[in-house]
């Protein structure tokens, strides 16, 4: 589709065009995450004028919410599929840092 390729191509390596205005359609998770990473890099450099930094931050918040919603929807789908197949419930993920903090 032409429209999809434009939205993917409109993001400059520095994230300039997409950071200023939200995309008319919600990007897929991977594109949103990649754009969010670029925005964080730009903000961490600390060289943006205040107005541009605020717009970039606002876009980042929007992308974060989109990614969180996509992850929650995926988790719900997995849980439904597991229930339908009779598998055991979802177990909490133990991050490696949780394992390292235990007694040695």
KOLKOL-658170 format. One record per atom (N, C-alpha, C): residue number from 1; residue in three letters; atom name; x, y, z. Coordinates in nm, 3 decimals, decimal comma, always signed. Layout:
N
NUM:ala:CA:X:Y:Z
...
//
This chain:
104
1:unk:N:+0,083:-0,118:+0,000
1:unk:CA:+0,000:+0,000:+0,000
1:unk:C:+0,088:+0,124:+0,000
2:unk:N:+0,051:+0,221:-0,074
2:unk:CA:+0,131:+0,342:-0,085
2:unk:C:+0,129:+0,420:+0,046
3:unk:N:+0,014:+0,428:+0,110
3:unk:CA:+0,003:+0,506:+0,232
3:unk:C:+0,092:+0,452:+0,343
4:unk:N:+0,100:+0,320:+0,356
4:unk:CA:+0,184:+0,260:+0,459
4:unk:C:+0,331:+0,289:+0,433
5:unk:N:+0,373:+0,281:+0,306
5:unk:CA:+0,514:+0,304:+0,277
5:unk:C:+0,550:+0,450:+0,303
6:unk:N:+0,458:+0,542:+0,280
6:unk:CA:+0,488:+0,681:+0,309
6:unk:C:+0,506:+0,704:+0,458
7:unk:N:+0,419:+0,644:+0,540
7:unk:CA:+0,431:+0,666:+0,683
7:unk:C:+0,561:+0,607:+0,735
8:unk:N:+0,604:+0,494:+0,681
8:unk:CA:+0,730:+0,434:+0,725
8:unk:C:+0,849:+0,515:+0,672
9:unk:N:+0,838:+0,570:+0,549
9:unk:CA:+0,946:+0,646:+0,490
9:unk:C:+0,954:+0,788:+0,545
10:unk:N:+0,845:+0,839:+0,604
10:unk:CA:+0,844:+0,976:+0,650
10:unk:C:+0,926:+0,996:+0,776
11:unk:N:+0,971:+0,888:+0,839
11:unk:CA:+1,052:+0,900:+0,959
11:unk:C:+1,197:+0,911:+0,917
12:unk:N:+1,253:+1,027:+0,940
12:unk:CA:+1,394:+1,050:+0,907
12:unk:C:+1,479:+0,980:+1,011
13:unk:N:+1,605:+0,947:+0,976
13:unk:CA:+1,692:+0,881:+1,074
13:unk:C:+1,700:+0,956:+1,206
14:unk:N:+1,690:+1,086:+1,205
14:unk:CA:+1,692:+1,163:+1,328
14:unk:C:+1,556:+1,173:+1,393
15:unk:N:+1,452:+1,126:+1,322
15:unk:CA:+1,317:+1,129:+1,376
15:unk:C:+1,252:+1,266:+1,367
16:unk:N:+1,302:+1,355:+1,278
16:unk:CA:+1,255:+1,491:+1,275
16:unk:C:+1,110:+1,504:+1,230
17:unk:N:+1,074:+1,446:+1,119
17:unk:CA:+0,939:+1,464:+1,066
17:unk:C:+0,834:+1,398:+1,154
18:unk:N:+0,857:+1,276:+1,194
18:unk:CA:+0,758:+1,203:+1,271
18:unk:C:+0,749:+1,254:+1,414
19:unk:N:+0,854:+1,313:+1,466
19:unk:CA:+0,852:+1,360:+1,604
19:unk:C:+0,763:+1,483:+1,619
20:unk:N:+0,749:+1,562:+1,513
20:unk:CA:+0,674:+1,685:+1,522
20:unk:C:+0,524:+1,662:+1,520
21:unk:N:+0,477:+1,563:+1,444
21:unk:CA:+0,333:+1,540:+1,433
21:unk:C:+0,303:+1,392:+1,442
22:unk:N:+0,197:+1,356:+1,518
22:unk:CA:+0,161:+1,215:+1,526
22:unk:C:+0,116:+1,162:+1,391
23:unk:N:+0,142:+1,037:+1,366
23:unk:CA:+0,101:+0,974:+1,241
23:unk:C:-0,051:+0,963:+1,238
24:unk:N:-0,112:+0,977:+1,120
24:unk:CA:-0,258:+0,967:+1,111
24:unk:C:-0,310:+0,829:+1,147
25:unk:N:-0,229:+0,726:+1,125
25:unk:CA:-0,268:+0,590:+1,161
25:unk:C:-0,172:+0,541:+1,268
26:unk:N:-0,219:+0,451:+1,352
26:unk:CA:-0,130:+0,396:+1,454
26:unk:C:-0,027:+0,305:+1,389
27:unk:N:+0,101:+0,326:+1,419
27:unk:CA:+0,204:+0,238:+1,361
27:unk:C:+0,202:+0,102:+1,428
28:unk:N:+0,256:+0,003:+1,362
28:unk:CA:+0,262:-0,128:+1,427
28:unk:C:+0,364:-0,120:+1,541
29:unk:N:+0,365:-0,221:+1,625
29:unk:CA:+0,445:-0,218:+1,746
29:unk:C:+0,593:-0,195:+1,717
30:unk:N:+0,648:-0,269:+1,623
30:unk:CA:+0,792:-0,258:+1,596
30:unk:C:+0,830:-0,119:+1,545
31:unk:N:+0,748:-0,062:+1,458
31:unk:CA:+0,777:+0,073:+1,408
31:unk:C:+0,766:+0,175:+1,520
32:unk:N:+0,663:+0,160:+1,604
32:unk:CA:+0,644:+0,253:+1,714
32:unk:C:+0,761:+0,245:+1,812
33:unk:N:+0,806:+0,125:+1,841
33:unk:CA:+0,918:+0,107:+1,934
33:unk:C:+1,046:+0,165:+1,875
34:unk:N:+1,070:+0,144:+1,748
34:unk:CA:+1,190:+0,198:+1,684
34:unk:C:+1,187:+0,351:+1,685
35:unk:N:+1,071:+0,410:+1,656
35:unk:CA:+1,060:+0,555:+1,659
35:unk:C:+1,080:+0,606:+1,802
36:unk:N:+1,023:+0,537:+1,899
36:unk:CA:+1,039:+0,577:+2,039
36:unk:C:+1,187:+0,575:+2,080
37:unk:N:+1,259:+0,474:+2,037
37:unk:CA:+1,403:+0,467:+2,068
37:unk:C:+1,478:+0,586:+2,008
38:unk:N:+1,442:+0,622:+1,884
38:unk:CA:+1,507:+0,738:+1,820
38:unk:C:+1,475:+0,867:+1,896
39:unk:N:+1,349:+0,880:+1,940
39:unk:CA:+1,310:+1,000:+2,014
39:unk:C:+1,386:+1,011:+2,146
40:unk:N:+1,401:+0,900:+2,214
40:unk:CA:+1,475:+0,899:+2,342
40:unk:C:+1,619:+0,942:+2,317
41:unk:N:+1,681:+0,890:+2,212
41:unk:CA:+1,819:+0,929:+2,181
41:unk:C:+1,830:+1,079:+2,158
42:unk:N:+1,734:+1,135:+2,083
42:unk:CA:+1,735:+1,279:+2,056
42:unk:C:+1,721:+1,359:+2,185
43:unk:N:+1,629:+1,316:+2,271
43:unk:CA:+1,608:+1,388:+2,397
43:unk:C:+1,729:+1,375:+2,489
44:unk:N:+1,791:+1,259:+2,491
44:unk:CA:+1,908:+1,238:+2,578
44:unk:C:+2,028:+1,322:+2,536
45:unk:N:+2,036:+1,355:+2,407
45:unk:CA:+2,147:+1,441:+2,362
45:unk:C:+2,139:+1,579:+2,428
46:unk:N:+2,016:+1,624:+2,455
46:unk:CA:+1,998:+1,751:+2,524
46:unk:C:+2,020:+1,875:+2,441
47:unk:N:+2,023:+1,863:+2,309
47:unk:CA:+2,050:+1,979:+2,225
47:unk:C:+1,928:+2,034:+2,153
48:unk:N:+1,808:+1,986:+2,189
48:unk:CA:+1,686:+2,033:+2,124
48:unk:C:+1,637:+2,162:+2,190
49:unk:N:+1,584:+2,253:+2,109
49:unk:CA:+1,518:+2,370:+2,169
49:unk:C:+1,398:+2,323:+2,251
50:unk:N:+1,357:+2,403:+2,347
50:unk:CA:+1,252:+2,364:+2,440
50:unk:C:+1,124:+2,320:+2,370
51:unk:N:+1,075:+2,396:+2,276
51:unk:CA:+0,949:+2,362:+2,208
51:unk:C:+0,961:+2,229:+2,134
52:unk:N:+1,071:+2,208:+2,065
52:unk:CA:+1,090:+2,083:+1,992
52:unk:C:+1,105:+1,966:+2,089
53:unk:N:+1,172:+1,989:+2,201
53:unk:CA:+1,186:+1,884:+2,302
53:unk:C:+1,050:+1,846:+2,359
54:unk:N:+0,965:+1,945:+2,383
54:unk:CA:+0,831:+1,917:+2,435
54:unk:C:+0,747:+1,839:+2,334
55:unk:N:+0,755:+1,876:+2,207
55:unk:CA:+0,681:+1,803:+2,104
55:unk:C:+0,733:+1,660:+2,090
56:unk:N:+0,864:+1,646:+2,099
56:unk:CA:+0,926:+1,513:+2,091
56:unk:C:+0,883:+1,428:+2,209
57:unk:N:+0,883:+1,487:+2,328
57:unk:CA:+0,841:+1,416:+2,448
57:unk:C:+0,694:+1,375:+2,437
58:unk:N:+0,610:+1,466:+2,388
58:unk:CA:+0,467:+1,436:+2,373
58:unk:C:+0,447:+1,319:+2,276
59:unk:N:+0,521:+1,318:+2,167
59:unk:CA:+0,512:+1,207:+2,071
59:unk:C:+0,559:+1,077:+2,138
60:unk:N:+0,663:+1,086:+2,219
60:unk:CA:+0,713:+0,970:+2,291
60:unk:C:+0,610:+0,912:+2,386
61:unk:N:+0,538:+0,998:+2,455
61:unk:CA:+0,432:+0,952:+2,546
61:unk:C:+0,324:+0,881:+2,467
62:unk:N:+0,287:+0,936:+2,353
62:unk:CA:+0,186:+0,873:+2,268
62:unk:C:+0,232:+0,736:+2,220
63:unk:N:+0,356:+0,727:+2,176
63:unk:CA:+0,410:+0,599:+2,130
63:unk:C:+0,419:+0,498:+2,243
64:unk:N:+0,457:+0,544:+2,362
64:unk:CA:+0,464:+0,455:+2,479
64:unk:C:+0,327:+0,396:+2,509
65:unk:N:+0,226:+0,479:+2,507
65:unk:CA:+0,089:+0,430:+2,533
65:unk:C:+0,046:+0,329:+2,427
66:unk:N:+0,081:+0,356:+2,303
66:unk:CA:+0,047:+0,264:+2,195
66:unk:C:+0,116:+0,130:+2,216
67:unk:N:+0,245:+0,133:+2,250
67:unk:CA:+0,320:+0,009:+2,272
67:unk:C:+0,265:-0,068:+2,391
68:unk:N:+0,232:+0,002:+2,499
68:unk:CA:+0,177:-0,065:+2,617
68:unk:C:+0,044:-0,132:+2,584
69:unk:N:-0,040:-0,064:+2,507
69:unk:CA:-0,169:-0,122:+2,468
69:unk:C:-0,149:-0,245:+2,379
70:unk:N:-0,052:-0,238:+2,288
70:unk:CA:-0,025:-0,352:+2,200
70:unk:C:+0,026:-0,472:+2,281
71:unk:N:+0,112:-0,446:+2,378
71:unk:CA:+0,164:-0,555:+2,463
71:unk:C:+0,054:-0,615:+2,549
72:unk:N:-0,033:-0,531:+2,602
72:unk:CA:-0,143:-0,581:+2,684
72:unk:C:-0,238:-0,668:+2,600
73:unk:N:-0,267:-0,624:+2,479
73:unk:CA:-0,354:-0,701:+2,390
73:unk:C:-0,290:-0,835:+2,355
74:unk:N:-0,160:-0,834:+2,331
74:unk:CA:-0,090:-0,959:+2,300
74:unk:C:-0,093:-1,054:+2,419
75:unk:N:-0,073:-1,001:+2,539
75:unk:CA:-0,077:-1,083:+2,660
75:unk:C:-0,216:-1,145:+2,678
76:unk:N:-0,319:-1,067:+2,654
76:unk:CA:-0,455:-1,118:+2,668
76:unk:C:-0,482:-1,229:+2,566
77:unk:N:-0,433:-1,213:+2,445
77:unk:CA:-0,451:-1,317:+2,342
77:unk:C:-0,382:-1,446:+2,383
78:unk:N:-0,262:-1,434:+2,437
78:unk:CA:-0,188:-1,553:+2,481
78:unk:C:-0,264:-1,623:+2,593
79:unk:N:-0,312:-1,547:+2,688
79:unk:CA:-0,386:-1,605:+2,799
79:unk:C:-0,513:-1,676:+2,751
80:unk:N:-0,583:-1,618:+2,656
80:unk:CA:-0,704:-1,681:+2,600
80:unk:C:-0,668:-1,810:+2,528
81:unk:N:-0,563:-1,807:+2,449
81:unk:CA:-0,521:-1,927:+2,377
81:unk:C:-0,479:-2,038:+2,473
82:unk:N:-0,411:-2,001:+2,580
82:unk:CA:-0,369:-2,101:+2,678
82:unk:C:-0,490:-2,162:+2,749
83:unk:N:-0,588:-2,080:+2,782
83:unk:CA:-0,709:-2,132:+2,846
83:unk:C:-0,784:-2,226:+2,753
84:unk:N:-0,792:-2,190:+2,626
84:unk:CA:-0,864:-2,274:+2,529
84:unk:C:-0,795:-2,407:+2,508
85:unk:N:-0,663:-2,407:+2,516
85:unk:CA:-0,590:-2,531:+2,492
85:unk:C:-0,575:-2,615:+2,619
86:unk:N:-0,621:-2,563:+2,731
86:unk:CA:-0,613:-2,637:+2,855
86:unk:C:-0,478:-2,631:+2,922
87:unk:N:-0,391:-2,544:+2,874
87:unk:CA:-0,258:-2,529:+2,933
87:unk:C:-0,269:-2,461:+3,070
88:unk:N:-0,166:-2,474:+3,148
88:unk:CA:-0,161:-2,407:+3,277
88:unk:C:-0,160:-2,256:+3,257
89:unk:N:-0,192:-2,183:+3,361
89:unk:CA:-0,195:-2,038:+3,354
89:unk:C:-0,059:-1,978:+3,325
90:unk:N:-0,060:-1,850:+3,299
90:unk:CA:+0,062:-1,777:+3,269
90:unk:C:+0,139:-1,757:+3,399
91:unk:N:+0,268:-1,787:+3,396
91:unk:CA:+0,353:-1,768:+3,513
91:unk:C:+0,423:-1,634:+3,504
92:unk:N:+0,443:-1,566:+3,616
92:unk:CA:+0,514:-1,438:+3,613
92:unk:C:+0,657:-1,458:+3,563
93:unk:N:+0,703:-1,362:+3,488
93:unk:CA:+0,838:-1,367:+3,435
93:unk:C:+0,935:-1,321:+3,542
94:unk:N:+1,039:-1,398:+3,566
94:unk:CA:+1,142:-1,360:+3,662
94:unk:C:+1,259:-1,300:+3,585
95:unk:N:+1,277:-1,172:+3,601
95:unk:CA:+1,386:-1,103:+3,532
95:unk:C:+1,520:-1,148:+3,589
96:unk:N:+1,625:-1,151:+3,507
96:unk:CA:+1,757:-1,193:+3,555
96:unk:C:+1,805:-1,113:+3,675
97:unk:N:+1,769:-0,985:+3,683
97:unk:CA:+1,813:-0,904:+3,797
97:unk:C:+1,747:-0,950:+3,926
98:unk:N:+1,624:-1,007:+3,917
98:unk:CA:+1,558:-1,061:+4,035
98:unk:C:+1,634:-1,181:+4,088
99:unk:N:+1,686:-1,265:+3,996
99:unk:CA:+1,760:-1,384:+4,036
99:unk:C:+1,893:-1,346:+4,102
100:unk:N:+1,956:-1,240:+4,054
100:unk:CA:+2,088:-1,200:+4,105
100:unk:C:+2,078:-1,136:+4,243
101:unk:N:+1,961:-1,083:+4,278
101:unk:CA:+1,951:-1,012:+4,406
101:unk:C:+1,925:-1,106:+4,523
102:unk:N:+1,902:-1,234:+4,495
102:unk:CA:+1,875:-1,330:+4,601
102:unk:C:+1,999:-1,364:+4,680
103:unk:N:+1,983:-1,440:+4,789
103:unk:CA:+2,100:-1,477:+4,869
103:unk:C:+2,196:-1,565:+4,791
104:unk:N:+2,323:-1,544:+4,812
104:unk:CA:+2,424:-1,621:+4,738
104:unk:C:+2,484:-1,730:+4,821
//
